[in-house]
Amino acid sequence: MWFDLDIIGPPLLAGLLVCLTHVPLGRRVLDRGIIFIDLAIAQIAALGVLVALLINAQLSTIWVQLIAVVSALVGAAGLQLCERWWPDIQEALIGVTFVLSATAGVLLLAHNPHGAEQIQELLAGQILWVSYSQLIPVALLSIVVLGFIFWEEKLGRWAFYVSFSLAVTASVQLVGVYLVFASLILPALAVRHCHGFNALGFGYLVGALGYIFGLMLSSQLDLPSGPLIVWMLAMVALIIAWGLRWRAACQVNRI
């Protein structure tokens, strides 16, 4: 069946939780002009997990999560300093940070017989294997992140980096680096000309439809879920963006 909740229920809920925090964060990323910050922080978090597991492969899930969060927060603190000291080259420094973190992971796993599989899992994710029990701490963390996002103006600029680090750390281990970036940027691009609750609502619509169609097609076509969801997000974002522009044009013509 195209919509078997026994198969796509947990991964769909995981995707919706990712979108819950990434849609509003994506708009802030576009406003700040730091498009690749999520890739950099996600890669830093993943690198922290790799280092921890290489030191001790028997670490519990809690310790792995803690190490990933600390790694992401350290990376975010460094990027915030870059924003303060070198704002004119901040985007370039973010790109360099991503490349260094990604290649460090490749070097660390160079002699690991399962290294290629681990890198593939970090990038494309294993969203189909997500369980409901994994989503409970992510849901609680998402509530905290949303608090940081919507109180950012009162808490200061550091709140953006903290919320970003927490959101990306949780999501990259659920859905992989590719989907983290797509969930953050594609809905934000689709609604970039909208404002207020319209932007948020249509952004969530892009995310929800992208994950639903991607998971349904993945289960039917036996294709990797992560990359297929990325493509569905892109297609839905394009359709929604076109629809919003058409609606805006119609309103202008009426006036």
C-alpha positions as CSV (number, residue, x, y, z in Angstrom):
1,M,0.0,0.0,0.0
2,W,1.1,3.5,-0.7
3,F,0.5,4.8,2.8
4,D,1.3,2.0,5.2
5,L,1.8,3.6,8.6
6,D,3.5,0.5,10.0
7,I,6.3,1.2,7.5
8,I,6.4,5.0,7.2
9,G,4.8,6.0,10.5
10,P,8.0,6.5,12.5
11,P,10.1,8.0,9.7
12,L,7.3,10.4,8.8
13,L,7.0,11.5,12.4
14,A,10.8,11.9,12.5
15,G,10.6,14.1,9.4
16,L,7.8,16.2,10.8
17,L,9.8,16.8,14.0
18,V,12.8,17.9,11.9
19,C,10.6,20.3,10.0
20,L,9.1,21.7,13.2
21,T,12.4,23.4,14.1
22,H,14.1,23.6,10.7
23,V,11.4,25.6,8.9
24,P,11.6,28.7,11.2
25,L,15.4,28.3,11.5
26,G,15.7,28.2,7.8
27,R,14.1,31.6,7.4
28,R,16.6,33.0,9.9
29,V,19.4,31.4,8.0
30,L,18.3,33.0,4.7
31,D,17.8,36.4,6.5
32,R,21.4,36.2,7.8
33,G,22.9,35.0,4.6
34,I,24.7,32.1,6.1
35,I,23.2,29.3,4.0
36,F,25.7,26.6,4.7
37,I,25.9,26.9,8.5
38,D,23.7,23.9,9.0
39,L,26.0,21.7,6.9
40,A,29.0,22.9,8.9
41,I,27.5,22.4,12.3
42,A,25.9,19.0,11.3
43,Q,29.3,17.8,10.1
44,I,31.0,19.0,13.3
45,A,28.4,17.1,15.4
46,A,28.9,14.0,13.2
47,L,32.7,14.3,13.6
48,G,32.3,14.4,17.4
49,V,30.3,11.2,17.3
50,L,32.8,9.5,15.1
51,V,35.7,10.5,17.4
52,A,33.7,9.3,20.4
53,L,32.9,5.9,18.9
54,L,36.4,5.4,17.7
55,I,37.6,5.9,21.2
56,N,35.0,3.7,22.7
57,A,32.5,1.8,20.4
58,Q,30.4,0.7,23.4
59,L,29.3,4.2,24.4
60,S,25.6,4.5,25.4
61,T,23.2,6.5,23.3
62,I,23.0,9.2,25.9
63,W,26.8,9.7,25.9
64,V,26.8,9.8,22.1
65,Q,24.1,12.5,22.0
66,L,25.9,14.5,24.7
67,I,29.2,14.4,22.8
68,A,27.4,15.4,19.6
69,V,25.7,18.3,21.3
70,V,29.0,19.5,22.9
71,S,30.7,19.3,19.5
72,A,28.0,21.3,17.8
73,L,28.0,23.9,20.5
74,V,31.8,24.3,20.3
75,G,31.5,24.6,16.5
76,A,28.6,27.1,16.8
77,A,30.7,29.2,19.3
78,G,33.5,29.3,16.8
79,L,31.2,30.4,14.0
80,Q,29.7,33.1,16.1
81,L,33.2,34.5,16.8
82,C,33.7,34.4,13.0
83,E,30.6,36.4,12.6
84,R,31.8,39.0,15.1
85,W,35.4,39.2,13.9
86,W,35.3,38.5,10.1
87,P,31.7,39.2,9.0
88,D,32.8,40.0,5.4
89,I,34.1,36.4,4.9
90,Q,31.8,34.5,7.3
91,E,30.2,32.4,4.5
92,A,33.6,31.4,3.2
93,L,34.8,30.4,6.7
94,I,31.6,28.3,7.2
95,G,32.4,26.5,4.0
96,V,36.0,25.9,5.1
97,T,34.7,24.6,8.4
98,F,32.4,22.1,6.6
99,V,35.1,20.9,4.3
100,L,37.6,20.4,7.2
101,S,35.1,18.5,9.3
102,A,34.0,16.3,6.4
103,T,37.5,15.4,5.4
104,A,38.6,14.8,9.0
105,G,35.8,12.2,9.2
106,V,37.1,10.5,6.0
107,L,40.6,10.4,7.4
108,L,39.5,9.0,10.7
109,L,37.6,6.2,9.0
110,A,40.2,5.5,6.3
111,H,41.3,2.2,7.9
112,N,37.9,1.2,9.2
113,P,36.4,-1.7,7.1
114,H,33.0,-0.2,7.6
115,G,34.1,3.4,7.1
116,A,32.4,3.9,3.8
117,E,29.1,2.6,5.2
118,Q,29.3,4.9,8.2
119,I,30.0,8.0,6.1
120,Q,27.1,7.1,3.8
121,E,24.8,6.7,6.8
122,L,25.8,10.1,8.2
123,L,25.2,11.8,4.8
124,A,22.1,10.0,3.5
125,G,20.7,8.9,6.9
126,Q,18.7,5.8,7.8
127,I,15.3,7.4,8.3
128,L,13.4,4.2,7.5
129,W,14.9,2.5,10.6
130,V,13.8,5.2,13.1
131,S,11.7,3.9,15.9
132,Y,9.1,5.7,18.0
133,S,11.3,5.4,21.1
134,Q,14.0,7.4,19.4
135,L,11.6,10.2,18.8
136,I,10.6,11.0,22.4
137,P,13.8,12.8,23.4
138,V,13.9,14.5,20.0
139,A,10.3,15.8,20.6
140,L,11.3,17.2,24.0
141,L,14.4,18.8,22.5
142,S,12.3,20.3,19.7
143,I,10.1,22.1,22.3
144,V,13.2,23.6,23.9
145,V,14.6,24.7,20.5
146,L,11.3,26.3,19.5
147,G,11.5,28.3,22.8
148,F,14.9,29.6,21.8
149,I,13.8,30.4,18.3
150,F,10.8,32.4,19.2
151,W,12.5,34.2,22.1
152,E,15.7,34.9,20.2
153,E,15.2,38.7,20.1
154,K,15.0,38.8,23.9
155,L,17.7,36.3,24.6
156,G,20.2,37.7,22.1
157,R,22.1,36.4,19.1
158,W,23.7,33.5,21.0
159,A,20.2,32.0,21.2
160,F,20.2,31.4,17.5
161,Y,23.5,29.5,17.6
162,V,22.4,27.4,20.6
163,S,19.0,26.6,19.1
164,F,20.7,25.8,15.7
165,S,23.2,23.5,17.4
166,L,20.6,21.6,19.4
167,A,18.3,21.2,16.4
168,V,20.9,20.1,13.9
169,T,22.5,17.6,16.4
170,A,19.3,15.8,17.0
171,S,18.2,15.8,13.3
172,V,21.4,14.7,11.7
173,Q,21.4,11.5,13.6
174,L,17.8,10.8,12.6
175,V,17.8,11.8,8.9
176,G,21.4,12.5,7.8
177,V,23.2,15.6,6.6
178,Y,21.5,15.8,3.2
179,L,18.0,15.9,4.7
180,V,19.0,18.3,7.4
181,F,20.2,20.8,4.8
182,A,17.1,20.2,2.5
183,S,14.7,20.5,5.4
184,L,16.2,23.8,6.4
185,I,16.7,25.6,3.1
186,L,14.1,24.3,0.6
187,P,10.9,25.3,2.6
188,A,12.6,28.6,3.4
189,L,13.3,29.3,-0.3
190,A,9.8,28.4,-1.3
191,V,8.2,31.0,1.1
192,R,10.9,33.7,1.0
193,H,8.5,36.3,-0.2
194,C,5.9,35.5,2.5
195,H,5.7,36.9,5.9
196,G,4.3,36.0,9.4
197,F,2.2,32.9,9.8
198,N,1.7,32.5,6.1
199,A,5.4,31.9,5.7
200,L,5.4,29.4,8.6
201,G,2.3,27.6,7.4
202,F,3.4,27.2,3.8
203,G,6.9,26.3,5.0
204,Y,5.5,23.5,7.1
205,L,3.4,22.4,4.2
206,V,6.4,22.0,1.9
207,G,8.2,20.0,4.6
208,A,5.3,17.7,5.4
209,L,4.4,17.0,1.7
210,G,8.1,16.4,0.8
211,Y,8.5,13.8,3.5
212,I,5.1,12.1,2.8
213,F,5.7,11.8,-1.0
214,G,9.4,10.8,-0.5
215,L,8.6,8.0,2.0
216,M,5.7,6.7,-0.1
217,L,7.7,6.6,-3.3
218,S,10.7,5.1,-1.4
219,S,8.6,2.2,0.0
220,Q,7.1,1.5,-3.5
221,L,10.2,1.9,-5.7
222,D,12.7,0.5,-3.2
223,L,14.9,3.5,-3.5
224,P,17.0,5.2,-0.8
225,S,14.7,7.2,1.4
226,G,16.9,10.2,2.2
227,P,17.9,11.2,-1.3
228,L,14.4,10.6,-2.6
229,I,12.9,12.8,0.1
230,V,15.4,15.6,-0.8
231,W,14.1,15.5,-4.4
232,M,10.5,15.5,-3.3
233,L,11.2,18.5,-1.0
234,A,12.7,20.3,-4.0
235,M,9.8,19.6,-6.2
236,V,7.1,20.5,-3.7
237,A,9.1,23.7,-2.8
238,L,9.1,24.6,-6.5
239,I,5.4,24.0,-6.9
240,I,4.5,25.9,-3.7
241,A,6.8,28.8,-4.7
242,W,5.2,29.0,-8.1
243,G,1.7,28.9,-6.6
244,L,2.5,31.7,-4.1
245,R,3.8,33.9,-6.9
246,W,0.8,33.2,-9.0
247,R,-1.5,34.1,-6.1
248,A,0.4,37.3,-5.5
249,A,0.2,38.3,-9.1
250,C,-3.6,37.6,-9.2
251,Q,-4.0,39.9,-6.1
252,V,-2.0,42.6,-7.8
253,N,-4.1,42.4,-10.9
254,R,-7.3,42.7,-8.9
255,I,-6.0,45.9,-7.3
